[in-house]
Amino acid sequence: MRKEITYREIKEKDSASLCALLPAVGKETAAQIIKESILGRREKRFVAVNAERVVAHINAEFSGEPYAHIAELRSLVVLPEYRGQGIAHTLYSHALAVLGKEKEIAIARVRTTNTPSIKLHEKLGFKEIGKMEKGWKQNGKQADILIFSREI
């Protein structure tokens, strides 16, 4: 039986779990990511945790003036065995609630082929504000992206 999922900002103890969730991130990089997030100057990371294991993650990045009022949400990842349980929606909602205390607008970029993420953003009140051709590129593959925005 699974323990209850908790939603919170990332902590130093989450380093190993973050590596498992984001395999491209090594241990040293994960530790540095978490340290920067805890300082909260340019980003905040939020996680869903089950029995001390990070099962989902989202990152909010910030810029300076004149964009300091905007949070760009990125890297929403949920472990496959936890998908379809509303964890992404709850984690995203938690992140928006925390960010809304300091920021005014949230933006996100989503690949046009990622239908579940597009639907999630629409459920969360995001509106599509643009499209960028070939805006995503990884391992030699490219895809178009949609740009979403909402007030928080």
N, C-alpha and C positions, 0 to 999 in steps of 0.2 A: 504494500500500500504506500502511495506517495504521500509525503508530508505536504502541508499547505505551502503554496507558492507565496513568497514575499517579494515585494517590489521596493527597490531602494537605489540610492546612488552607489556606485562601485566603491569597494574598499580594498586595501592592500592585500588582504587575505584571499582575494578573488583571482590572483594572478594565474595559478595553475588551471583553474576552471576556464578563465578567459582564453588561455592557450588551446584548450580542448574545443572550445566553441569556435574560435577563429584560428584554425590550424596554420595559416600563413604567418601568424604572429609568434615570434619566438619568446622564450622566457624573459630575456633581458628587455625586449621591446615591450612585452606585456607589463613588466614592472614599471618601465618608464611611462607608458600610456596611463597607467593607474595613478602614478605620482602626479603627472600633469593634470589629470582629471580632478584629483583631490584638491589641488591648488585652485582649480576652477577659473583660471585666467582666460583661457582660450577655448575650453571645452568642459563639458560635463558628460559623464557616462552613467547610464542607468542599466540595472540588471534585474532579471527575475531569477530568484534563487529557490531551489528545492533541496532541502537537506544539505545545505552548505555548497551545493553545486550550482554554478551559473548555467541556467538553461535558456536564457534569452538576453539580448544586449541591444542597446541603441545608444548612439553617440550624438551629442549636440555640440556643434562647433560655433564659435563666435568670432566676429571681426571687430576692429576698432571703429572709431568715428569715420564716416557718417553712417556706418552700418551696425553700430553697437546695439541697436534695438532688435536685431534679427538673430534668430537661432536657426542654423541649418541642421536638420536631423538627417543622420546617415547611419549606415551599417546596422540596419535592423536585421538581427539574426536570431532564429529560434531553432533549437535542436530538433531534428526531424521527429523524434518520438513525442515531442511536446506540442507539435503543430496541431491546429484545428481545435484548440481548447480555449481560445480567447486570450491567450497569454500575450500575444503581440499587441492586441487592442488595449489590454489593461496596462502593460508596460508603457506603451506610447502615451496613454492618457495620464499616467503617473508623471512621466517626463514633462508633458505639456503643463500639468498643474504646477510643478516645481518651477519650470522655466517662466511661466506666466507671472511670477513674482518679480522677475527682473527684465524680461523681454516682452516685446509687443507683437512680433510676427514670427511665425515658424514657416520655414520653407523646406521642401524635400524634392529630391530628384529620383525618379523611378524609371527603370527600363520599360519600354512600351510592351515588352513580352512578359512582364511580371504582373499578370492579372490579379493574383491574390493581394499584392501590395497596393495596386491601384485601387482595388475595392476597399481595402483597409483605410487608405487615405481619404477616400470619399466618405466612408462611415464616420471618420473622425472630423469631418467638416472642412477638409481641405478642398480647394478649388483648383482645377487645372488652369495655369496661367500662361503656359507656353510649351513648346516642344523644341528640342535641340537634336538635329540630325547628327548621328555618330557621336553623341555626347558621352557614351560609355565605351571604354576600350580596356580589355584585359586579355592577356595571353594571346594577342594577335586577333581577337574577335572584337567586333564593334556592334553597337546597337544604338538605336535612337532612345532618347529619354524624354519623359514628361516632367514638367516643373510644376509643383504644387505649392500653394500658399494658404495660410489662414491666420487670423488674429488669435492671440492667446491672452 
